[in-house]
Amino acid sequence: MDKKIHITFFYLICLQTCVLLAGCEKDLDIPHHHGPQSAEPYWCYYAPEKEILPNGQTVATIFIGGIQNGTDQKSAVMTFGNKIGTPNLNFDLGNIYVVPKSDSTLRPNNNSQYWIFGHQTDNILPIRFKVKNHADGDFLDDGQSFFTGGFHGYKNMTSIDATPTLYEKEKVVIVDGDTMKMGEIRKGNHVQIIVRNLLQASNTQKKDGQGRYAMEQDIYMDFCRDTAFVRVDFTPLEDILAYQIDGLGFYNDLDSIQFIGSRTKMGTYKNYIVNRADKSVKAIRQFDSEYKLDAFIDPHYGIGDLKYNSESYNAQTTEVQKSYFHLLASPNDTPWTFTKGETISFRGGYVFSFKGIPGCRP
């Protein structure tokens, strides 16, 4: 991608971020810090891994460190990147670590004593859709619609040997408007990641790996003000039938769950309790005695307005101890139709914080 295009995307996302931040308290009731920009810049390490993507590029993990969120003694490190050991090697929110502030440039690992959050599952969630015409996959007449993209390979399988349903075309990391190279470490106030994927439809999947790609997925992650803002655009490459888009979620690593904004599920729930909240949820919070992690959705942008959600809820905790939003849903016999080039979008994000800091609601 041309550098000028990178910078243009960067400033567009930053503009959207500022608008979202300005409207958070009034419109979203997002439970996170709304204070001034961090006094110290973040550090970003664009780290290469050993694995190779199908596009020939190196699998990567992007470490963003120096996340203070109001503390003096500790800072957080959040990772984003390709999920190793998964069928699609899909880009996603990875892990969160808490390290001593004096050692905030440490590169932790999953076995580290500093690990707080992260599992082999998808946080930026997959989609269920079919092509409307010319289906040629292995599943044509069985009435099912499988997830594609995210953590899900062929026939919903998640083992590493499952046939992929996602192909990463491109990944770009930008710090304060400058594109990073793999292996670099930079400091800055804004970290942006742009990822472009191709997705197969449920009825174009083939076990031999020759399934047809029918959707482009563009992921924009903009990290600033201690918040990871995420926007996802799905653009059909042909006419499609959409069954389910959940947006953002997470595995419940911390002890308790709250549905912020809910009118029916207003309590605090153990992280394994199955729940479906109403359609008023603005953020899902998991927390314990020390930390909070919120996933939020902008209800005024794209499918976040729930116009395509035929269910009675927009957020839930499931029997596998995951919590996530529910943005597009339809009965199997009446899916939503989207035409070629008609973009389906949502935006929201993640914010990790230390309990009790100023600016965070309890």
Residue, then its C-alpha position, 0 to 999 in steps of 0.5 A: m500500500d502507498k505510504k500516502i494512503h497509509i497516512t490518509f487512513f491514519y488521520l481518518i481513523c484518528l479523526q473518528t477516534c477523536v469524535l468517538l472519544a468526545g461522544c463517549e460520555k454522552d452517547l456511549d456511556i463507555p466505562h473508561h478513562h476520558g482524560p488527556q493524552s498519556a504524558e508518556p508515549y507508548w512503545c510499539y514492537y513489531a515482532p516477527e515470529k517463526e511461522i509464515l503466512p500463506n501470503g509468504q509474509t512472516v507471522a507477527t505479534i505487535f506489542i504495545g507497552g507503557i499503558q499507564n491508565g492512571t497508575d504510578q507503579k505498574s504499566a500494561v502491555m497489550t498484544f495484537g497479531n496473528k494467532i499462532g496455532t490456529p487454522n487461519l493464523n488470524f489477526d486479533l487481540g492477543n494477550i495483556y500483561v501487567v509489568p513493573k513500570s520500571d520495566s515497561t519495555l519488557r517483552p512478556n510471553n504467554n507463560s510469563q508471571y505478568w500474564i493477565f488475559g488471553h486465550q486461543t479463541d477469537n476476540i474480533l469475531p467471525i461471520r456466518f454468511k453464504v453466497k447468494n449465487h453460484a455456490d460451489g463448496d462442500f456444503l450446499d444443501d444441508g441447511q447449515s451456515f458455518f462460521t468463517g474467518g476468525f478462529h474458525g476453519y473448515k466446517n467450524m473446526t478450530s484445530i491447527d490442521a483444519t483447512p483455513t477459511l481466511y487469507e490475510k492479504e496485507k498487514v500494516v503497522i503505523v506509529d504517529g503516521d510513519t509505517m513500521k518495518m518488521g522487527e522495529i521498536r518505536k515510540g509514539n502516541h498513536v499506534q495503528i494497525i490495518v489488516r486486509n483479509l479475504l473470507q470464504a462463504s459457508n457454501t464456498q468452503k472446500k476441504d481441499g483448500q480451494g474454496r472461493y473467497a467471497m468477502e473482504q474484511d478490513i480491520y482498523m485498530d487505532f491505539c491511543r488514550d490507553t484504548a484500542f479502538v477497532r473498526v471492522d468493514f466487511t465488503p462482499l465481493e458478490d451478493i451474499l446472505a448474512y446470518q450472524i455477526d457478533g462484533l467483539g468479545f473476549y474469554n472471561d479470564l477475570d472473575s466477574i462480568q457486568f453488562i454496562g447499560s443493560r436494563t435487565k442484567m444490572g448485576t455482577y455475575k460470575n464469569y461462567i454464568v450463562n446470560r443474555a442481556d437486553k439490547s441496551v448493553k454498551a460495554i461488557r466488563q470483566f474484572d477482579s479485585e485488581y483489573k478491568l477489561d471492557a469491550f464496547i460497541d458504538p451503537h450509532y455506527g454501522i450495524g451497532d445500531l442493531k437494525y439487523n439484529s432480530e434477537s432480543y439481546n445484543a450481549q451475552t455470556t455463553e457456556v464456554q465462558k466467553s462474553y461477546f456482542h450480538l450485532l447481526a442475527s437472522p432466522n436461518d430461513t430469512p437471512w439478510t441480503f447484501t449486494k456486491g460492494e455494500t459494506i457492512s461495518f461496526r466499531g468499538g474497542y477494548v480498554f484495560s485498566f487498573k481498578g479504582i483509577p480516576g475516570c473509570r466508573p465502578 
